[in-house]
Amino acid sequence: METASNPLSDISPEHKPGTAAIIIENLCKRFGDHIVLQDFGLTVQREQNVVVLGKSGSGKSVLIKCIIGLLRPDSGTIRVFGEDVTKLDHDALDKIRVKIGFLFQGNALYDSMTVRENLEFPLRRHWFDHSQKEVDALVIEALENVGLAHTVDLMPEELSGGMLKRVALARTMILKPEVILYDEPTTGLDPVTAREIDNLIVKLQRKYHTSSIIITHDMNCVRNTADRVALLLDGHCYAQGTYADFERSADKKIKQFFE
Amino acid sequence: MAFTTNIKTFFGETGNIAGFTGRFFSTGLKPRFEFRELLNQCYIIGYKSLPLIGLTGFIMGLVLTMQLRPSLVDYGVESQLPVMVGIAIVREIGPVITALIFAGKIASSIGAELGSMKVTEQIDAMEVSGTNPFKYLVATRVMATTLMLPVLTVMGDAISLFGAYIGVNIRSVTSFHLFFTQVFHSLEFSDALPAFVKTFFFGFAVGMIGSYKGYTSSKGTRGVGSAANSAVVLSSVVIFIIDLLAVQLTDLLGLN
């Protein structure tokens, strides 16, 4: 049992000191009187996909925005590879952000740039010593990973929803991050495309040995991608376990996600 | 009650803009500089605004000359038309009208562009990729507007004077050489310098307000529209306030 109140009580703790990529402890975040996260805790092991499941508005996106430093938590610690990101200044945060990829729910591709320029943008800012030839090779490699090498000179507006998501995923992966945060990667996609995105997430995780936190309420995405699942409810981590543990659970609050 | 709220909003907004401006000086001017993006913005903001500034400047010079002529004819000083038009354009009308046209085109464009980037999380995407979006998006645009408006004003003044030359020649015949000799003989250093210097402040205000409105716009398409609109209105008002202060200052310095 990971916590005293974990309804999946038959699950043994998975935390192994020294192997964790992200350790979140006692995280609290509120907006005015509205408490979003209350003593939230979660550990993500290296090379593990953890899905954070929760209803809309439960604070899932707030959680990953705190991890990447877009939001400052009120209290608690978030250690990424041992460094507490809540204590870092802007420059130090920028350095650790190179190790963390973030896939936005709305893709957030720069709409004034071509696909190539979108992918080159992070490379140009961090890998100064790369020649144009090397940059081109990395861009094509990233696009080939998502099966879209032919779109390299297109503008984002010329791509479909699924293609935009895959290009965004390619941009997220281009700096070879060690941790990737996915904000609702399959929302708004048809089931076939959503499945393709799920498969890409798993494929890229295996290829580059990344650790991931995937925020979703799409149970197909959970089943396809999760090594481990955490349920965010009322601001805290209500339960943690594997997808099978969740599926077997008799807990009413867990079962409602499978109905 | 509503009045009190408006006053609070006004001072709140003023404080926020002051804070945003302070951030420009504390963060935006520190290395590493975004030279490539600055050049790109100078091209977009400066070069691409030239046709509009040129056209409006030409019409302004032409119309001003045509409107002034009857009054000068009544007083029997028609020959002074190039002098009057030249001083009016170089000292006041050229910089202010150019700045207002510039504000209409550029402040709205910056407000809408950054507002749209904010709504679609592109600014957040830039931040999580380890790029400082304030330096990349705001500092470059503010520097580009500050540098480009004086250049555009000089060009706009020149085109405006050419419009005035055409205007003079509609009813009489004045040679190109005579017209410009009269204009430049009547102008002094103290006419041109303060007018030129204040355009840097106009440009800075346009860039800063456009960026502030876009960068801090609220979520949604309505927020983007509102950012573009309020950027134009506020920067136009600020241009007049700066102009008023500049006139007072040059008066105090004995440059008028």
Interface residues (C-beta under 8 A of the other chain):
Chain A: I68 G69 L70 H90 D94 K95 R97 V98 I100 F102 F104 Q105 G106 A108 L109 Y110 D111 S112 F121 P122 R125 H126 L175
Chain B: E113 S116 M117 T120 E121 Q122 D124 A125 M126 E127 V128 S129 G130 T131 N132
